[in-house]
Amino acid sequence: MSFRFRLPRFPGLPNTATAPFCPSEVAGSVEVPPSASVWQKLRLYVGPGLLVSIGYMDPGNWATSIQAGSQFGYQLLFVVLLSSLAAIVLQCLCARLGIATGRDLAVHSREQYSPLVGRGMWVLAELSIIACDLAEVLGCALAFHLLLGVSLPTGVLLTAFDTLLVLGLKGRGFRQVEAIILALVITIAVCLLGQLAFVKADWHAVALGFVPSLQAISSREPLYLAIGIVGATVMPHNLYLHSSIVQTRVIRRDAASVRDAVRYTRIDTIVSLAIAMVINAAILILAASAFHRSGNTQVTELDQAFHLLDPLTGSAAAAILFGVGLLAAGQSSTFTGTIAGQVIMEGFLRIKIPCWQRRVITRALALVPALVGVMTLGPHSVGKLLVLSQVVLSLQLPFAMFPLIRLTSRRDLMGELVNRWWVAATAWMLFVVISAANVWLVWQVFID
């Protein structure tokens, strides 16, 4: 039995959960005609992967890639590659779960586990959204600080106004959100590629950096950063999000149509996350080319990178592009965080609240630690706080991975779309490796 969570009414503001941020309001809202051509179907299925991909290029990724590139050059590029491949595997499982069963990971988790376990999983999922939003707040605040010259606390407060974007899109179609996300992804890509034009990358060394090497992570510092990249890449709330938003497409429930939907969604996921991988690699290549090769091997803060780009590249445009790209990366959470929050609340608790209230709650819970952090630790605290947010995400990730792999390996739920043995083996191997890596990362953070 579903119910609505009552919050105070505000005149002129929506009092119900509305499209395009409420998953139940947009489910089955994008028609895919059975007679459509291959290219028409591909165009209609493209979108959910983009919403997921934006979480793989957020300010947390920027922080870890900048530090990795400045300290170790191109050596850790293979970690970006392997992390992205792991993300593709997990996100494809999410999409298949949503298409095959018509229910998302949060709903399945509520139905498959006891109420106590389900509530615990909900709390952890909410913490992951808040941690991710904290990273977005810090990234946007730093971008405002660098581009507009405002103080960091003022920049943090400015991020609260992104709720207006949620209100502005009330009642619109889900495709409009996907179009905005596409624009943000293009903005980030153009900014980073523009910055690469100002630096002289060693492309032979770049190619070698993509070759896996145990020697490159044989000592403590590069291993620590490598695990940080893994933790910043695979976002736990994205697993809930993706399994829900793939249901925005209207498909027939016969076996051939479902297989068709899985095929096109897989293409959307792989291409979108490949773009995210290129962007993350570009951040690392930029840091390695601009900082490491010039002897600046201790660039650990994003504001350091911003101020060093001008003198090292000889162009003020490089730093401006850096700030604009960072702002676009941070602003993306306005959309994905709101939708993921609604997915989790509806799925675990069967609660619906107005989307703008969901946004206000999440942003308020992120603003408090962000403000306390920058006012207590000073202007150079963003990097430390971003690492902390990634640690929180790392702690939650295995709790989302475990039910996902278990559910998609059940034939009674998935039918012919059940995981093949080699897919299940790969997924469980990723679970073990990522869990062990995250435990090590958290342990090292507390030791340090």
C-alpha positions as CSV (number, residue, x, y, z in Angstrom):
1,M,0.0,0.0,0.0
2,S,1.5,3.3,-1.1
3,F,1.1,6.6,0.8
4,R,2.2,10.2,0.5
5,F,4.5,11.8,2.9
6,R,3.0,15.1,4.1
7,L,5.3,18.1,4.3
8,P,4.2,21.7,4.8
9,R,2.3,23.2,1.9
10,F,3.7,26.2,0.1
11,P,1.3,28.4,-2.0
12,G,2.2,28.3,-5.7
13,L,4.5,25.3,-5.4
14,P,3.7,21.7,-6.5
15,N,2.3,19.5,-3.7
16,T,2.7,16.2,-5.5
17,A,5.5,14.3,-7.2
18,T,5.6,15.3,-10.8
19,A,7.3,14.4,-14.1
20,P,10.1,14.4,-15.2
21,F,11.7,13.6,-11.8
22,C,9.2,11.1,-10.4
23,P,9.9,7.6,-11.8
24,S,6.3,6.4,-11.6
25,E,5.1,9.5,-13.5
26,V,7.4,9.0,-16.4
27,A,7.4,5.2,-16.7
28,G,6.3,4.2,-20.2
29,S,6.4,7.8,-21.4
30,V,8.7,7.3,-24.4
31,E,7.0,5.4,-27.2
32,V,9.2,3.1,-29.3
33,P,7.1,2.0,-32.4
34,P,7.7,-1.7,-33.3
35,S,7.9,-0.6,-36.9
36,A,10.7,1.9,-36.3
37,S,13.9,1.6,-38.2
38,V,17.2,0.6,-36.5
39,W,18.4,4.3,-36.4
40,Q,15.0,5.5,-35.1
41,K,15.0,2.9,-32.3
42,L,18.6,3.8,-31.4
43,R,17.7,7.5,-31.2
44,L,14.7,6.7,-29.0
45,Y,16.6,4.4,-26.6
46,V,19.5,6.8,-26.2
47,G,19.2,8.8,-22.9
48,P,19.2,6.7,-19.8
49,G,22.9,5.9,-20.3
50,L,23.7,9.6,-20.5
51,L,21.9,10.3,-17.1
52,V,24.0,7.5,-15.6
53,S,27.2,8.6,-17.2
54,I,27.1,12.1,-15.7
55,G,27.7,10.5,-12.3
56,Y,31.0,9.1,-13.6
57,M,32.5,12.5,-14.4
58,D,31.5,14.4,-11.3
59,P,33.9,16.6,-9.2
60,G,35.0,13.6,-7.2
61,N,36.4,12.1,-10.4
62,W,38.0,15.4,-11.2
63,A,39.8,15.5,-7.9
64,T,41.2,11.9,-8.0
65,S,42.2,12.2,-11.7
66,I,44.0,15.6,-11.2
67,Q,46.0,14.2,-8.3
68,A,46.8,11.0,-10.1
69,G,48.0,12.8,-13.2
70,S,50.1,15.4,-11.4
71,Q,51.8,12.8,-9.1
72,F,52.3,9.9,-11.5
73,G,51.9,11.2,-15.0
74,Y,50.1,8.8,-17.4
75,Q,50.8,5.7,-15.4
76,L,47.3,5.2,-13.9
77,L,45.3,5.6,-17.1
78,F,44.8,1.9,-17.1
79,V,42.9,2.2,-13.8
80,V,40.5,4.6,-15.4
81,L,40.0,2.1,-18.3
82,L,39.4,-0.9,-16.0
83,S,37.1,1.0,-13.7
84,S,35.0,2.1,-16.6
85,L,34.8,-1.4,-17.9
86,A,33.6,-2.6,-14.5
87,A,31.0,0.2,-14.5
88,I,29.7,-0.9,-17.9
89,V,29.2,-4.4,-16.6
90,L,27.3,-3.3,-13.6
91,Q,25.1,-0.8,-15.4
92,C,24.2,-3.3,-18.1
93,L,23.0,-5.6,-15.3
94,C,20.9,-2.8,-13.9
95,A,19.3,-2.0,-17.2
96,R,18.6,-5.7,-17.9
97,L,17.0,-6.1,-14.5
98,G,14.6,-3.1,-15.1
99,I,13.7,-4.2,-18.6
100,A,13.2,-7.9,-17.8
101,T,11.1,-7.5,-14.6
102,G,9.5,-4.1,-15.0
103,R,10.7,-3.2,-11.5
104,D,13.8,-1.4,-10.3
105,L,16.5,-2.5,-7.9
106,A,15.0,-0.6,-4.9
107,V,11.6,-2.3,-5.4
108,H,13.2,-5.7,-5.7
109,S,15.3,-5.1,-2.6
110,R,12.2,-4.2,-0.6
111,E,10.4,-7.3,-1.7
112,Q,13.3,-9.7,-1.3
113,Y,14.6,-8.7,2.1
114,S,13.1,-8.3,5.5
115,P,11.7,-4.8,6.5
116,L,14.7,-4.2,8.8
117,V,17.3,-5.1,6.1
118,G,15.3,-3.1,3.5
119,R,15.3,0.0,5.7
120,G,19.0,-0.4,6.3
121,M,19.7,-0.5,2.6
122,W,17.5,2.6,2.1
123,V,19.5,4.5,4.7
124,L,22.8,3.5,3.0
125,A,21.4,4.5,-0.4
126,E,20.3,7.9,0.9
127,L,23.8,8.4,2.4
128,S,25.3,7.7,-1.0
129,I,23.1,10.3,-2.6
130,I,24.0,12.9,0.0
131,A,27.7,12.1,-0.3
132,C,27.4,12.4,-4.1
133,D,25.5,15.7,-3.7
134,L,28.2,16.9,-1.3
135,A,30.8,16.4,-4.1
136,E,28.5,18.3,-6.5
137,V,28.0,21.2,-4.0
138,L,31.8,21.5,-3.5
139,G,32.5,21.3,-7.2
140,C,30.0,24.0,-8.1
141,A,31.0,26.2,-5.2
142,L,34.6,26.0,-6.2
143,A,33.7,26.7,-9.8
144,F,31.7,29.9,-8.7
145,H,34.7,30.8,-6.6
146,L,37.2,30.5,-9.4
147,L,35.0,32.0,-12.2
148,L,33.2,34.7,-10.2
149,G,35.6,35.5,-7.4
150,V,33.1,34.8,-4.6
151,S,34.1,33.2,-1.4
152,L,33.7,29.4,-1.0
153,P,30.9,29.7,1.6
154,T,29.1,32.1,-0.8
155,G,29.6,29.6,-3.6
156,V,28.2,26.8,-1.4
157,L,25.0,28.9,-0.8
158,L,24.6,29.7,-4.4
159,T,24.3,26.0,-5.2
160,A,21.0,26.0,-3.3
161,F,19.3,27.8,-6.1
162,D,19.5,24.8,-8.4
163,T,16.1,23.9,-7.0
164,L,14.7,26.5,-9.4
165,L,15.7,24.2,-12.3
166,V,13.7,21.4,-10.8
167,L,10.6,23.7,-10.5
168,G,11.1,25.0,-14.1
169,L,10.9,21.5,-15.5
170,K,7.8,20.5,-13.6
171,G,5.4,18.4,-15.7
172,R,7.8,18.2,-18.7
173,G,8.8,15.1,-20.5
174,F,11.7,12.8,-19.6
175,R,13.3,13.4,-23.0
176,Q,13.9,17.1,-22.0
177,V,15.9,16.0,-19.0
178,E,17.9,13.7,-21.2
179,A,18.6,16.6,-23.7
180,I,19.8,18.8,-20.8
181,I,22.2,16.1,-19.6
182,L,23.4,15.6,-23.2
183,A,24.2,19.3,-23.3
184,L,26.1,19.1,-20.0
185,V,28.1,16.1,-21.2
186,I,29.0,18.0,-24.5
187,T,30.0,21.1,-22.4
188,I,32.3,19.1,-20.2
189,A,33.8,17.3,-23.2
190,V,34.4,20.5,-25.2
191,C,36.0,22.2,-22.2
192,L,38.4,19.3,-21.6
193,L,39.3,18.8,-25.2
194,G,39.8,22.5,-25.5
195,Q,42.2,22.4,-22.5
196,L,44.1,19.5,-24.0
197,A,44.7,21.7,-27.1
198,F,46.8,24.1,-24.9
199,V,49.1,21.4,-23.5
200,K,51.5,19.1,-25.3
201,A,50.6,15.6,-24.3
202,D,53.1,12.7,-24.9
203,W,50.7,10.5,-26.8
204,H,53.1,7.6,-26.9
205,A,53.2,7.7,-23.1
206,V,49.4,8.1,-23.0
207,A,49.1,4.8,-25.0
208,L,51.5,3.0,-22.6
209,G,49.5,4.3,-19.7
210,F,46.4,2.3,-20.8
211,V,48.4,-0.9,-20.6
212,P,47.7,-2.6,-17.2
213,S,50.8,-2.7,-15.0
214,L,51.2,-4.1,-11.5
215,Q,54.4,-2.2,-11.2
216,A,52.6,1.1,-11.6
217,I,50.6,0.4,-8.4
218,S,53.2,-1.6,-6.5
219,S,53.9,1.2,-3.9
220,R,51.4,2.6,-1.4
221,E,50.7,6.1,-2.9
222,P,49.7,5.1,-6.4
223,L,47.7,2.1,-5.1
224,Y,45.8,4.5,-2.8
225,L,45.0,6.8,-5.7
226,A,44.1,3.9,-8.0
227,I,41.5,2.7,-5.4
228,G,40.3,6.2,-5.1
229,I,39.7,6.3,-8.8
230,V,37.7,3.0,-8.5
231,G,35.7,4.4,-5.6
232,A,35.0,7.7,-7.5
233,T,33.9,5.9,-10.7
234,V,31.3,3.3,-9.7
235,M,28.4,5.3,-8.0
236,P,26.1,3.1,-5.9
237,H,22.9,5.2,-6.4
238,N,23.4,4.9,-10.2
239,L,22.6,1.2,-9.9
240,Y,19.2,2.1,-8.5
241,L,18.7,4.9,-10.9
242,H,19.5,3.0,-14.1
243,S,17.2,0.1,-13.3
244,S,14.3,2.5,-13.0
245,I,14.8,5.0,-15.9
246,V,15.1,2.3,-18.5
247,Q,11.4,1.7,-17.9
248,T,10.6,5.1,-19.4
249,R,10.6,3.3,-22.8
250,V,7.3,1.6,-23.9
251,I,8.0,-1.9,-25.2
252,R,5.9,-5.0,-26.0
253,R,6.4,-7.8,-23.4
254,D,7.0,-10.5,-26.0
255,A,10.5,-12.2,-25.9
256,A,11.7,-10.6,-29.2
257,S,10.7,-7.1,-28.1
258,V,12.3,-7.4,-24.7
259,R,15.6,-8.7,-26.3
260,D,15.4,-5.8,-28.7
261,A,15.1,-3.3,-25.8
262,V,18.0,-4.9,-23.9
263,R,20.2,-4.8,-27.1
264,Y,19.6,-1.1,-27.7
265,T,19.9,-0.2,-24.1
266,R,23.2,-2.0,-23.9
267,I,24.4,0.2,-26.8
268,D,23.3,3.3,-25.0
269,T,25.0,2.3,-21.8
270,I,28.3,1.3,-23.4
271,V,28.6,4.4,-25.6
272,S,27.6,6.7,-22.8
273,L,30.1,5.2,-20.3
274,A,32.8,5.1,-23.0
275,I,32.3,8.9,-23.3
276,A,32.6,9.2,-19.5
277,M,35.8,7.2,-19.6
278,V,37.3,9.4,-22.3
279,I,36.4,12.5,-20.2
280,N,38.0,11.0,-17.1
281,A,41.1,10.0,-19.0
282,A,41.2,13.5,-20.5
283,I,41.3,15.0,-17.0
284,L,44.2,12.7,-16.0
285,I,46.0,13.4,-19.3
286,L,45.6,17.1,-18.8
287,A,47.1,17.0,-15.3
288,A,49.9,14.7,-16.4
289,S,50.8,17.0,-19.4
290,A,50.4,20.3,-17.6
291,F,51.7,19.6,-14.2
292,H,53.7,16.3,-13.9
293,R,55.9,17.0,-17.0
294,S,56.6,20.6,-15.7
295,G,57.7,19.3,-12.2
296,N,54.5,20.3,-10.4
297,T,53.9,16.8,-8.9
298,Q,52.0,17.9,-5.8
299,V,48.8,19.4,-7.3
300,T,46.2,17.8,-5.1
301,E,43.5,20.6,-5.1
302,L,41.3,21.6,-7.9
303,D,41.9,25.3,-7.3
304,Q,45.6,24.7,-7.6
305,A,45.0,23.2,-11.0
306,F,42.9,26.2,-12.0
307,H,45.5,28.7,-11.1
308,L,48.5,26.8,-12.5
309,L,46.9,26.2,-15.9
310,D,47.3,29.9,-17.1
311,P,51.1,30.2,-16.6
312,L,51.8,26.7,-17.7
313,T,49.7,26.8,-20.9
314,G,50.3,30.4,-21.7
315,S,46.5,31.0,-22.2
316,A,43.9,32.3,-19.8
317,A,41.3,30.3,-21.8
318,A,42.6,27.0,-20.4
319,A,41.7,28.0,-16.8
320,I,38.3,29.4,-17.8
321,L,37.5,26.2,-19.7
322,F,38.5,24.2,-16.6
323,G,36.1,26.2,-14.4
324,V,33.2,26.0,-16.8
325,G,33.7,22.2,-17.2
326,L,33.8,21.8,-13.4
327,L,30.6,23.8,-13.1
328,A,28.8,21.6,-15.7
329,A,30.0,18.5,-13.9
330,G,28.8,19.7,-10.6
331,Q,25.4,21.0,-11.8
332,S,24.5,17.6,-13.3
333,S,23.5,16.3,-9.8
334,T,20.4,18.6,-9.9
335,F,18.8,16.1,-12.2
336,T,20.3,12.7,-11.5
337,G,20.3,13.2,-7.7
338,T,16.6,14.2,-7.7
339,I,15.5,11.3,-9.8
340,A,17.7,8.8,-7.9
341,G,16.3,10.1,-4.6
342,Q,12.7,9.6,-5.8
343,V,13.6,6.1,-7.1
344,I,15.0,5.1,-3.7
345,M,12.1,6.6,-1.7
346,E,9.4,5.1,-3.9
347,G,11.2,1.7,-4.1
348,F,12.1,1.1,-0.5
349,L,9.4,3.1,1.3
350,R,6.6,3.6,-1.2
351,I,6.7,7.3,-0.4
352,K,6.1,10.1,-2.9
353,I,6.9,13.7,-2.1
354,P,7.1,16.8,-4.5
355,C,10.3,16.7,-6.5
356,W,11.3,20.2,-5.4
357,Q,11.0,19.1,-1.7
358,R,13.2,16.1,-2.5
359,R,15.8,18.4,-4.0
360,V,15.7,20.8,-1.0
361,I,16.1,18.0,1.5
362,T,19.0,16.4,-0.3
363,R,20.7,19.7,-1.0
364,A,20.2,21.0,2.6
365,L,21.8,17.8,4.0
366,A,24.8,18.3,1.7
367,L,25.1,22.1,2.3
368,V,25.6,21.7,6.1
369,P,28.8,19.6,6.0
370,A,30.0,21.5,2.9
371,L,29.7,24.9,4.8
372,V,31.1,23.5,8.0
373,G,34.0,22.0,6.1
374,V,35.0,25.0,4.0
375,M,34.6,27.4,7.0
376,T,36.5,25.2,9.4
377,L,39.2,23.7,7.2
378,G,39.8,26.8,5.0
379,P,39.8,27.6,1.3
380,H,42.0,24.6,0.4
381,S,39.7,22.0,2.0
382,V,37.7,21.0,-1.1
383,G,40.0,18.2,-2.1
384,K,39.9,16.6,1.4
385,L,36.1,16.9,1.6
386,L,35.8,15.4,-1.9
387,V,37.9,12.4,-0.8
388,L,35.7,12.0,2.2
389,S,32.6,11.9,0.0
390,Q,34.1,9.2,-2.1
391,V,34.9,7.1,1.0
392,V,31.2,7.3,2.0
393,L,30.3,6.1,-1.5
394,S,32.8,3.3,-1.3
395,L,31.2,2.1,1.9
396,Q,27.8,1.8,0.4
397,L,28.7,0.3,-3.0
398,P,28.8,-3.4,-2.0
399,F,25.4,-3.2,-0.5
400,A,23.9,-2.2,-3.9
401,M,26.1,-4.6,-5.9
402,F,25.2,-7.7,-3.9
403,P,21.4,-7.7,-4.5
404,L,21.9,-6.6,-8.1
405,I,24.1,-9.6,-9.0
406,R,22.0,-12.0,-7.0
407,L,18.7,-10.9,-8.6
408,T,20.0,-10.9,-12.1
409,S,21.3,-14.4,-11.6
410,R,17.8,-15.8,-10.7
411,R,16.1,-17.5,-13.6
412,D,12.7,-17.2,-11.9
413,L,13.0,-13.4,-12.1
414,M,14.9,-12.9,-15.3
415,G,13.7,-15.7,-17.5
416,E,15.9,-16.1,-20.5
417,L,17.7,-12.8,-19.6
418,V,19.3,-14.4,-16.6
419,N,23.1,-13.9,-16.2
420,R,25.1,-16.4,-18.1
421,W,27.7,-18.2,-16.0
422,W,30.6,-16.1,-17.2
423,V,28.7,-12.9,-16.7
424,A,27.8,-13.9,-13.1
425,A,31.4,-15.0,-12.5
426,T,32.7,-11.7,-13.8
427,A,30.2,-9.7,-11.7
428,W,31.0,-11.6,-8.5
429,M,34.7,-11.1,-9.1
430,L,34.1,-7.4,-9.5
431,F,32.1,-7.5,-6.2
432,V,35.0,-9.1,-4.4
433,V,37.7,-6.9,-5.9
434,I,35.8,-3.6,-5.4
435,S,34.7,-4.6,-1.9
436,A,38.3,-5.4,-0.9
437,A,39.7,-2.3,-2.5
438,N,37.1,-0.1,-0.8
439,V,37.8,-1.7,2.6
440,W,41.5,-1.0,2.0
441,L,40.8,2.6,1.0
442,V,38.6,3.3,4.0
443,W,41.2,1.7,6.3
444,Q,44.0,3.9,4.8
445,V,41.9,7.0,5.1
446,F,41.3,6.4,8.8
447,I,44.9,5.5,9.4
448,D,46.0,8.7,7.7
